[in-house]
Amino acid sequence: MPTRQLAVEAVVSAVAGWLLWSLLDHGYLGDYWLWPLLMATPDGYFQSTYFVIASLTYYALALAVILVVFGRLGAWPEVLSRVRKALATPAEEVGSARGPGADPAQWPQLRADGAVSAADRLTADLHVGRMTDVDQARIAHAWSSGRARAEITSQVLALGAAALAEPGGRDLPGRVGQHDLSVRQVRIGTAVDDRERNPHPYRGVGVALDPAVLGTSAVVVGPDESAAGVVQPVVESLCLQALAGQAVLITVTSARTPLLPGWYDVVVGATTEWALDLYGGVDDVDTAAGILAEALTGDLAALQPEGDGQRTAAALALLLGPWRALHGRFPSVVELRDLVEGEAGRAALRAAAEAQGSAEAVRDLDAYERRSAGVGVLADRLMLLDRPAVRAVLASGPEAGGRRVLRLRDLVRPGRVRIELPEGGHREASRILARLVLGHFLAGKSARTRFDTDVFAALVVDDGARLITSETLRGVQQLRAHHAGVLFRLRTLADVPEALRGPLLGTVGCRIACAGMSPAGAHELASAWGTEWVETRTVTHRQVRAEEPLGKVLHALRRVVTGKPVTAESVTVRREERPRWSASALAHELPAGHAVLSLSTVGGQRTPPILTRL
């Protein structure tokens, strides 16, 4: 019961009990309640001490009965329990703060493990203002993760709060969200106190996201301005966790998105010092062919002969295998296009294979020639990548040109990566690159098993509608077991192929609908959130007609006094199934700055759709 309602009931019951006792004590209700006392007192004892003692005892018993009855009606025991807890909590906090063994500012874990001097140094830095919440989270995480504690102690004694700092710095230049790095949460809003929209336990509470929630992956649907209220705090939180050694973040966005200084360790783009490895550091031929085929033609899988893109992957493997066997590396975009499109390139590769006596390479090239008639779409998609603006983002083999190459498979330590996609007339090429990054991220599950179990791997994709394929959805569903997750930001669900909208919303654990979304997307989300059973009350009034003369007179008098005919009220209560949120309400009734979200954790906990003020 809410505290306010509980207090009102307690006060009302106390006033009612006091009033009843006052009426009894002053005799306004008669003396019938004294009959047991009077009947139990012998004649001649009414003026004795015995009667005085018996009267006081009887009054005490009557008062006790009133207290018990009205105390139960007013839930006084619950009121006393809450008051006792409210008074005890500050006292307990003050008591716990007195001892260094329980105060987090005194670093009790380090003291318990014998590193008293390191704990004293960190406490001193905290008191003089040289320590941030990122420093606290970074050192505490390193200590609890089982790293070499002797090394940690030596760095703390030498550097204080700056110990174990990442090369990117100790904090972000500016923050927008409200963060609690001790529990790795970022607050994104407050649940609206609305009886019709939100269940009682969620009204007025804060709403926050953490790796346990993001590990189920998320979809944020809405215009840029609305979705920024969710995506930006999440990215900021993951950047802070990366600085604390707790996360690795990869964001895929357009080059026109403003770059905040100091937010990223690595920026991959056409004009930066970093380039993206086309194969992501993968060594296996079949894996590299599968990822590249999914990136190039995954959105056309339904139109391909075998339906799932396996034909394209097999054809690529027949070319990548001989090339890698002869050159010791995978081909670049230009070289791969020559192999797919031109017979001269394959003839040169065949001649080199025959010269080295590689029968397996010759056999793979023969197999490619037999099935090359169905890979025309592959050549068209490679042509999109073979453009100067796109090749400037990619690097493989001789195309690196002295630039530093990012291999997504090598991201096995905390860091912050931003990948900028080319703009202008390269929209389809940008989508291919985004699918390529997503494919390498999903394929890195085996590498992430070597992670520190507390390091969360996150991929945030801007405008991820064309990235959704049946193969990527299968990969996303497996991420939660590897402490990783993907956040897709979609302007509208209409950009997602219709056959994949339902599977997408069923795969991710967090669905967030922002104000201003399209009716098509609202319909899909309303269907995903389903229905619930509600009780409806129907009240009907019917006019009562009197048959007896006296009844007619009384009805006439009542009609003169009230101005209304005499009626009888009938109440019907029934259970019916209704949508939790209708498509119309999602599309047209969400106020600006609000969102409806449903969350789940990797442990299986779920929330209903909650109307939240961002």
Protein Blocks (a to p, Z undefined) as FASTA:
>chain_A
ZZklmmmmmmmmmmmmmmmmmmmmnopnojklmmmmmmmpcghilmgmklmmmmmmmmmm
mmmmmmmmmmmmnommmmmmmmmmmmmmmmmmmmmmmpmklmmklommlmmnopamlmmm
mmmmmmnopacfklmmmmmmmmmnopafklmmmmmmmnommgoiafkbjbdfbdfbdcdf
knopacfbdcdddfklpcfklgopacdddfklmmnopadeddfklmmmmmmmmmmmmmmm
mmnopaccdddddfklccdehkafbdcdfkbcbdcdfklopabfklmmmmmmmmmmmmmm
mmpmnlnommmmmmmmmmmmmmmmmnopacdfklmmmmmmpmklmmmmmmmmmmnopakl
mmmmmmmmmmmmmmmmmmmmmmmmmcfklmmmpcehjlnnopacddfklmmbccdddddd
dehjllmmmmmmmmmmmmmmmmmmmmmmmpcfkbccddddehillmpcfklmmmmmmmmm
nopadddddfbfklpcfklmmmmmmmpmbdcddehiafklmmmmmmmnopaddddddddd
dddddfbfklmmmmmmmmmmnopacdddddddddddddfbdfklmmmmpcghiacddddd
fkopacddddddZZ
